[in-house]
Amino acid sequence: MTELKCISSEIYGKDCSKPFHSLETLCFEDLQEWEHWDSIKGNEHAEKFPRLRNLSIIKCPKFVGTLPDHLPLLEKVVIYGCAQLVVSLSSLPLLCELEINGCKRMVCSGTIDLKSVNSMTLSNISEFSNISEFGNWLRQGFWKVERLKIVNCKELMYLWQNEIRLDKPPRGFRSLTSVCKLCIEDCPSLVSFREASFLSLLSELKIQNCNALTSFPEEMQLKSTRLKSLQIGGCHALTSLVRGQLPSFMETLQIRNCEKLGCLMDDAQDTSSPFDSSSSSSVMHKENNNSGASLLQHLYIYNCPSLTCLSSRGHLPETLQQLVIRDCPKLESVAERFHNNKFSRILLDLEM
């Protein structure tokens, strides 16, 4: 509907107190001129879309209207490509999945109920740096969010602490106390994880194209006992991954396109390095999470032109099953010995 500019009250029917009383899925897509979505005139408290479960607004670049303020059964909201839209959500007690990709900003208007959300994607929000509003929005509480993805938020500098400001970490993120899968992409101002405690919650962490990030907190290997998968790509200021040992339960590690990464593990002073499994730590690890043993099974490294070594001690864990290294022309050696590894796959292609 290329000429549609307004959806007004006539679509609800005359004197209708409960319009669209059976509708469960509603999608507006590719309405290039749509600007407003009006309420029911003369009856602002009418129960609109009482059974709606899925709402999508996709590629409506001029839409500036407001969303219905009470959708008691709504479970999923997708907003994509609505550059002028200010997202303001209110009472959505059953909302589980929130995906916002491309809007002007997010605001909090009064008390909202979003405590059931367990999956949230925030991407390409042009005024993400409207710090106070975004902080208020987060502080409403997203205690059940398990999967969080943040993409292209250019002003984001820190995660998890105090308050949201350009030069100070955001207090709002502290309400996200259940996150187990975190993905951060295309955030060029992100410089650090100021507080490492949230890492203890994660099972999967992906960091992509965050060029200001120089290191991970040293506490990561001690606190992040649940972290099983770590993916890092396009972080060109990163020189080493961690000093000491990787998280004990990590099974998969993937590094891509990190120009300055020189040494994957600086474990020279660590007597319990995960890249040294020559001790009898494999059995003890099952009994003691702090033994320092490594469960690393899959190691992938691609296009790291400054990489000279994997471990400063020159050891690989005996649990390693797959080792893939491509385009790392300065890598001098892989390991002094492979222990008792039973590899299912080895691929070394070091020259660029």
Beta strands, then each sheet from edge to edge (+ up, - down):
strand 1: 6-7
strand 2: 25-29
strand 3: 36-37
strand 4: 54-58
strand 5: 76-80
strand 6: 86-88
strand 7: 97-103
strand 8: 105-107
strand 9: 119-125
strand 10: 147-151
strand 11: 181-185
strand 12: 204-208
strand 13: 229-233
strand 14: 240-243
strand 15: 252-256
strand 16: 263-266
strand 17: 298-302
strand 18: 309-311
strand 19: 322-326
strand 20: 345-349
sheet 1: 1+ 3+
sheet 2: 2+ 4+ 5+ 7+ 9+ 10+ 11+ 12+ 13+ 15+ 17+ 19+ 20+
sheet 3: 6+ 8+
sheet 4: 14+ 16+ 18+
end
